[in-house]
């Protein structure tokens, strides 16, 4: 059955605009906003030594280059008085906690090999490729991580996202040869070939298609509202639209006495760039950097975007 979709050119333009935002002084925060003492990690933070849980895989890491010492959970310590929340074995939240980071001091790089002009907002950079096209922007990076998690577990039916037009495109169909065929202002789906291609290269082709025709506007419609008191790694703050933006919660800590949560945020941006852990300039004391507190108020201020407290969403399984 034929379905109507925006013109290809319009769809690409809208997707490209999903994270387009020319930062102003209101949104771009700099290290100069911190005192000299605040612009470094407190020496009292305790470094964890977490062992890699059985079964966690990071498929883009070549030649078994993953080392657990580079894991987010081993590189980004908790403030005094906090502990990491307990996680379900094999969960998306656990997988995020063990994401590999590049060494300290590595820059956020654009897809074309240039350094991003604004570096102050990045605390650390994830060890994951950007691609060579201007595609893996904000929502795309989050969809990439969610898809990578399920791909690493062979959960192909759980890898699905909607185009901006509303068409659901799943990797389970894609690997079986049933793929979207876009012609002019219409999209159809080819008939499954009967042969299954589960290869990582085919998975990458699927992601490129999603990055081209999906974005914050489409992803926001797929998500469920989440309460701040229930926030967890894998949830995201999102403002869908043109422009729009999204940031992902990648780890959560909890205060041993008060029960208050803190969390780490990661993002990509426009143009496509390294996924990076965000610095926190406005919501915490020196002792919490770069963690964000759950009681941040009516607005979550990140270095390059502002989110309303009610914009926390979660993936619908």
KOLSE-267215 format. One line per field, with one value per residue (C-alpha): x, y, z; residue number from 1; residue in three letters. Coordinates in nm, 2 decimals. Example, Ala and Ser with C-alpha at 12.3 -4.5 7.8 and 13.67 -1.06 7.14 Angstrom:
px: (1.23,1.37) .
py: (-0.45,-0.11) .
pz: (0.78,0.71) .
num: (1,2) .
residuo: (ALA,SER) .
This chain:
px: (0.00,0.13,0.19,0.25,0.57,0.72,0.93,1.27,1.44,1.20,1.25,1.63,1.61,1.38,1.59,1.90,1.73,1.64,1.94,2.02,2.06,2.29,2.40,2.37,2.52,2.21,2.28,2.65,2.82,3.20,3.45,3.49,3.15,3.32,3.57,3.92,3.85,3.52,3.68,3.83,3.70,3.72,4.01,3.78,3.58,3.63,3.73,3.54,3.68,3.39,3.43,3.26,2.93,2.90,2.74,2.79,2.93,3.01,3.00,3.18,3.49,3.73,3.96,3.84,3.98,3.74,3.89,3.68,3.92,3.79,3.42,3.22,3.16,3.53,3.63,3.37,3.36,3.08,3.08,3.13,2.82,2.68,2.67,2.57,2.21,2.18,2.10,1.93,2.19,2.19,1.97,2.02,2.12,2.39,2.52,2.54,2.74,3.01,3.03,3.40,3.55,3.84,4.14,4.11,4.18,4.04,3.84,3.49,3.54,3.31,3.22,3.46,3.76,3.77,3.76,3.43,3.47,3.30,3.47,3.39,3.06,3.21,3.35,3.46,3.42,3.28,3.49,3.24,3.27,3.08,3.07,3.18,2.85,2.66,2.40,2.47,2.34,2.15,1.85,2.05,2.32,2.06,1.89,2.24,2.31,1.97,2.00,2.36,2.25,1.98,2.20,2.47,2.20,2.06,1.73,1.66,1.28,1.34,1.53,1.27,1.22,0.97,1.05,0.94,0.65,0.53,0.64,0.79,1.12,1.26,1.59,1.42,1.24,1.55,1.77,1.51,1.52,1.20,1.32,1.16,1.17,1.13,1.02,0.94,0.70,0.60,0.74,0.67,0.83,0.99,0.90,1.13,1.39,1.39,1.76,1.87,2.16,2.24,2.59,2.71,2.77,2.40,2.30,2.51,2.32,1.99,2.11,2.21,1.85,1.71,1.94,1.83,1.46,1.41,1.49,1.37,1.02,0.96,1.14,0.95,0.62,0.75,0.85,0.65,0.65,0.88,0.86,1.17,1.16,1.17,1.45,1.70,1.98,1.84,1.58,1.62,1.53,1.39,1.24,1.11,1.09,1.28,1.50,1.49,1.74,1.78,2.03,2.06,2.09,2.39,2.43,2.26,2.39,2.19,2.28,2.32,2.13,1.88,1.80,1.84,1.95,2.22,2.28,2.52,2.41,2.55,2.48,2.58,2.49,2.48,2.68,2.73,3.00,3.15,2.91,3.02,2.94,2.81,2.97,2.73,2.78,2.46,2.30,2.55,2.81,3.18,3.13,2.88,3.05,2.98,2.67,2.33,2.09,1.74,1.60,1.73,1.41,1.18,1.44,1.74,2.02,2.28,2.57,2.39,2.02,1.75,1.48,1.16,1.14,0.84,1.05,1.19,1.08,1.15,1.16,0.85,0.96) .
py: (0.00,0.33,0.59,0.96,1.12,1.46,1.53,1.37,1.71,1.85,1.55,1.58,1.96,1.91,1.64,1.85,2.13,1.91,2.02,2.34,2.62,2.92,2.95,3.28,3.40,3.27,2.92,2.88,2.85,2.87,2.76,3.12,3.09,2.88,2.99,2.85,2.60,2.49,2.43,2.09,1.77,1.77,1.56,1.40,1.21,0.84,0.65,0.33,0.00,-0.18,-0.51,-0.56,-0.74,-1.06,-1.02,-0.65,-0.58,-0.26,-0.37,-0.07,-0.14,-0.31,-0.60,-0.64,-0.30,-0.24,-0.21,-0.18,0.07,0.32,0.27,0.57,0.41,0.38,0.72,0.95,0.93,1.01,1.30,1.21,1.07,0.92,0.58,0.45,0.32,-0.06,-0.17,-0.47,-0.70,-0.66,-0.35,-0.05,0.15,-0.09,-0.09,0.29,0.28,0.08,0.30,0.35,0.70,0.85,0.97,1.30,1.60,1.45,1.71,1.69,1.63,1.71,1.45,1.62,1.58,1.94,2.03,2.17,2.54,2.52,2.28,2.42,2.24,1.89,1.72,1.39,1.24,0.89,0.64,0.59,0.69,0.99,0.88,1.07,1.24,1.52,1.27,1.16,1.47,1.50,1.26,1.04,0.98,0.87,0.64,0.51,0.41,0.26,0.06,-0.05,-0.18,-0.40,-0.51,-0.62,-0.85,-0.98,-0.81,-0.70,-0.67,-0.40,-0.18,0.04,0.41,0.62,0.85,1.21,1.11,0.85,0.54,0.27,0.13,-0.16,-0.34,-0.67,-0.59,-0.43,-0.73,-0.95,-0.73,-0.54,-0.18,0.16,0.27,0.64,0.78,1.15,1.23,0.87,0.58,0.21,-0.10,-0.36,-0.73,-0.93,-1.12,-1.42,-1.39,-1.24,-1.00,-0.94,-0.80,-0.49,-0.32,-0.37,-0.24,0.07,0.12,0.09,0.36,0.60,0.57,0.65,0.94,1.09,1.07,1.08,1.34,1.50,1.57,1.20,1.06,1.27,1.12,0.77,0.84,0.82,1.09,1.02,1.17,1.34,1.14,0.82,0.93,0.66,0.61,0.57,0.84,1.17,1.53,1.63,1.92,1.80,2.03,2.24,2.33,2.07,1.90,1.60,1.48,1.14,1.04,0.79,0.73,0.80,0.82,0.85,1.01,0.75,0.95,1.18,0.96,1.25,1.15,1.30,1.22,1.25,1.38,1.30,1.46,1.51,1.83,2.01,1.95,1.58,1.55,1.33,1.21,1.37,1.40,1.75,1.98,2.14,2.51,2.62,2.34,2.22,2.32,2.24,1.91,1.78,1.87,1.74,1.57,1.73,1.73,1.59,1.90,2.14,2.35,2.45,2.45,2.23,2.44,2.25,2.43,2.46,2.41,2.46,2.20,2.24,2.00,1.83,1.73,1.42,1.11,0.74,0.48,0.27,-0.09) .
pz: (0.00,-0.10,0.17,0.14,0.29,0.27,-0.04,0.00,-0.02,0.24,0.47,0.45,0.51,0.81,0.96,0.92,1.10,1.39,1.59,1.41,1.66,1.65,2.01,2.18,2.50,2.68,2.57,2.52,2.86,2.89,3.14,3.25,3.42,3.68,3.93,3.90,4.17,4.00,3.67,3.77,3.92,4.30,4.43,4.68,4.42,4.44,4.13,4.09,3.97,3.80,3.63,3.29,3.34,3.14,2.80,2.74,2.39,2.19,1.83,1.68,1.88,1.64,1.71,2.07,2.15,2.43,2.78,3.09,3.24,2.98,3.08,3.18,3.52,3.58,3.44,3.59,3.97,4.20,4.45,4.81,4.98,4.66,4.51,4.17,4.15,4.12,3.77,3.62,3.46,3.08,3.08,2.86,3.17,3.25,2.89,2.90,3.23,3.05,2.74,2.65,2.68,2.50,2.71,2.90,2.69,2.36,2.16,2.02,1.65,1.36,1.10,0.85,1.08,1.21,1.58,1.70,1.77,2.10,2.34,2.68,2.71,2.68,2.99,2.82,2.48,2.40,2.21,1.92,1.56,1.42,1.05,0.75,0.67,0.85,0.98,1.34,1.51,1.84,1.82,1.58,1.84,2.09,1.84,1.75,2.11,2.17,1.84,1.92,2.26,2.10,1.81,2.06,2.21,1.88,1.96,1.61,1.65,1.92,1.67,1.51,1.47,1.28,0.99,1.03,0.80,1.06,0.88,1.11,0.99,1.18,1.14,1.17,0.84,0.69,0.75,0.59,0.28,0.35,0.31,0.25,-0.11,-0.15,-0.48,-0.51,-0.23,-0.16,0.03,-0.02,0.13,-0.08,-0.04,0.19,0.00,0.22,0.29,0.62,0.65,1.01,0.94,1.11,0.78,0.69,1.04,0.96,0.63,0.83,1.07,0.79,0.66,1.00,1.05,0.71,0.76,1.14,1.41,1.73,1.59,1.51,1.80,2.06,1.93,2.00,2.37,2.69,2.96,3.25,3.60,3.73,4.05,3.84,3.61,3.50,3.26,2.91,2.96,2.77,2.77,2.44,2.25,1.92,1.63,1.38,1.56,1.83,2.05,2.28,2.55,2.70,3.07,3.07,3.44,3.77,4.13,4.45,4.78,5.05,5.31,5.13,4.84,4.60,4.25,4.03,3.66,3.37,3.03,2.68,2.35,1.99,1.81,1.48,1.27,1.34,1.60,1.87,2.13,2.45,2.82,2.91,3.15,3.41,3.46,3.63,3.84,4.09,4.34,4.28,4.46,4.20,3.87,3.60,3.75,3.74,4.04,3.99,4.17,3.90,3.90,3.62,3.35,3.28,3.15,2.95,2.77,2.44,2.51,2.77,2.85,3.05,3.35,3.18,2.88,3.04,2.83,2.82,2.54,2.51,2.50) .
num: (1,2,3,4,5,6,7,8,9,10,11,12,13,14,15,16,17,18,19,20,21,22,23,24,25,26,27,28,29,30,31,32,33,34,35,36,37,38,39,40,41,42,43,44,45,46,47,48,49,50,51,52,53,54,55,56,57,58,59,60,61,62,63,64,65,66,67,68,69,70,71,72,73,74,75,76,77,78,79,80,81,82,83,84,85,86,87,88,89,90,91,92,93,94,95,96,97,98,99,100,101,102,103,104,105,106,107,108,109,110,111,112,113,114,115,116,117,118,119,120,121,122,123,124,125,126,127,128,129,130,131,132,133,134,135,136,137,138,139,140,141,142,143,144,145,146,147,148,149,150,151,152,153,154,155,156,157,158,159,160,161,162,163,164,165,166,167,168,169,170,171,172,173,174,175,176,177,178,179,180,181,182,183,184,185,186,187,188,189,190,191,192,193,194,195,196,197,198,199,200,201,202,203,204,205,206,207,208,209,210,211,212,213,214,215,216,217,218,219,220,221,222,223,224,225,226,227,228,229,230,231,232,233,234,235,236,237,238,239,240,241,242,243,244,245,246,247,248,249,250,251,252,253,254,255,256,257,258,259,260,261,262,263,264,265,266,267,268,269,270,271,272,273,274,275,276,277,278,279,280,281,282,283,284,285,286,287,288,289,290,291,292,293,294,295,296,297,298,299,300,301,302,303,304,305,306,307,308,309,310,311,312,313,314,315,316,317) .
residuo: (UNK,UNK,UNK,UNK,UNK,UNK,UNK,UNK,UNK,UNK,UNK,UNK,UNK,UNK,UNK,UNK,UNK,UNK,UNK,UNK,UNK,UNK,UNK,UNK,UNK,UNK,UNK,UNK,UNK,UNK,UNK,UNK,UNK,UNK,UNK,UNK,UNK,UNK,UNK,UNK,UNK,UNK,UNK,UNK,UNK,UNK,UNK,UNK,UNK,UNK,UNK,UNK,UNK,UNK,UNK,UNK,UNK,UNK,UNK,UNK,UNK,UNK,UNK,UNK,UNK,UNK,UNK,UNK,UNK,UNK,UNK,UNK,UNK,UNK,UNK,UNK,UNK,UNK,UNK,UNK,UNK,UNK,UNK,UNK,UNK,UNK,UNK,UNK,UNK,UNK,UNK,UNK,UNK,UNK,UNK,UNK,UNK,UNK,UNK,UNK,UNK,UNK,UNK,UNK,UNK,UNK,UNK,UNK,UNK,UNK,UNK,UNK,UNK,UNK,UNK,UNK,UNK,UNK,UNK,UNK,UNK,UNK,UNK,UNK,UNK,UNK,UNK,UNK,UNK,UNK,UNK,UNK,UNK,UNK,UNK,UNK,UNK,UNK,UNK,UNK,UNK,UNK,UNK,UNK,UNK,UNK,UNK,UNK,UNK,UNK,UNK,UNK,UNK,UNK,UNK,UNK,UNK,UNK,UNK,UNK,UNK,UNK,UNK,UNK,UNK,UNK,UNK,UNK,UNK,UNK,UNK,UNK,UNK,UNK,UNK,UNK,UNK,UNK,UNK,UNK,UNK,UNK,UNK,UNK,UNK,UNK,UNK,UNK,UNK,UNK,UNK,UNK,UNK,UNK,UNK,UNK,UNK,UNK,UNK,UNK,UNK,UNK,UNK,UNK,UNK,UNK,UNK,UNK,UNK,UNK,UNK,UNK,UNK,UNK,UNK,UNK,UNK,UNK,UNK,UNK,UNK,UNK,UNK,UNK,UNK,UNK,UNK,UNK,UNK,UNK,UNK,UNK,UNK,UNK,UNK,UNK,UNK,UNK,UNK,UNK,UNK,UNK,UNK,UNK,UNK,UNK,UNK,UNK,UNK,UNK,UNK,UNK,UNK,UNK,UNK,UNK,UNK,UNK,UNK,UNK,UNK,UNK,UNK,UNK,UNK,UNK,UNK,UNK,UNK,UNK,UNK,UNK,UNK,UNK,UNK,UNK,UNK,UNK,UNK,UNK,UNK,UNK,UNK,UNK,UNK,UNK,UNK,UNK,UNK,UNK,UNK,UNK,UNK,UNK,UNK,UNK,UNK,UNK,UNK,UNK,UNK,UNK,UNK,UNK,UNK,UNK,UNK,UNK,UNK,UNK,UNK,UNK,UNK,UNK,UNK,UNK,UNK) .
